[in-house]
Amino acid sequence: MTLTSTKRVGLALPISSLLLASTMVWPAAAQDQNEFPGRRVGGGTRGGCVINAAAVVALNPDNNLGVTQREEPTLYFAVPATVDPYQVTFYLETEAAEPIYETTLEAGGKAELIGIQIPADTLAVGEYYPWYFSANCDETNPATAIVVNGWLQQTEVDTEVGADADSQLEQVQAYQAAGLWSDAIALTAELLAANPDCEEYQAQWLALLESLELDQAIDETLSVRLPDTQD
């Protein structure tokens, strides 16, 4: 169930302002090094949080930059099951730290992959956008949230990518080869959601995790919550 979903400039982001103001400083050489500041796996928590921090995982490359050709890209996050439900919040900003999109969902019913879709006309081709995903242990105390963060870039559509693919699995591999990791991750998740018992899709999922070096962080095939199933 979607609790809030907002696209607005000038939004006050409590977690960003209280916790993350110093974590996403743009390093001068980041673009040249192809490494961007971020965290893919949740770290330690304070205040007795019941959420398993290490099970909050952003499906993103190890350089923390996801690249997409999609006009409405979807980012995926693994979240754990808990006895009581909790909220997860996604924030997207410009490189100048201007907030442009926010959405909050309810999680905790089961361990799953949650897809967050960025609305059309939010991204500008070639720009870099920092994002934050938080699992909120205590809604009244943002300092206890488990936070993962990274970057997203939209590129021009290259119709040659996957032009010779004979299957959707080959399309996933074409995305990977082209460095379009966000699209490879999203398509793999969509295939799993459509047919979770397909051994080929499960094998692709495990191979993708290994390529992302997240196979130790996520050790099972999770159910997938697509964006169009969250209302």
Secondary structure, DSSP 8 states (H G I E B T S, - for coil): -EEEEE--TT---HHIIIIITTT----TTHHHHT----BSB----SS---S-GGG-EE---TTSEEEE--SS-EEEEEE---SS-EEEEEEEE-TT--EEEEEEEEE-SS-EEEEEE--TTS--TT-EEEEEEEEES-TT-GGG-EEEEEEEEE----TTTTTT-SSHHHHHHHHHHTT-HHHHHHHHHHHHHH-TT-HHHHHHHHHHHHHHT-TTT--S--EEE-GGG--
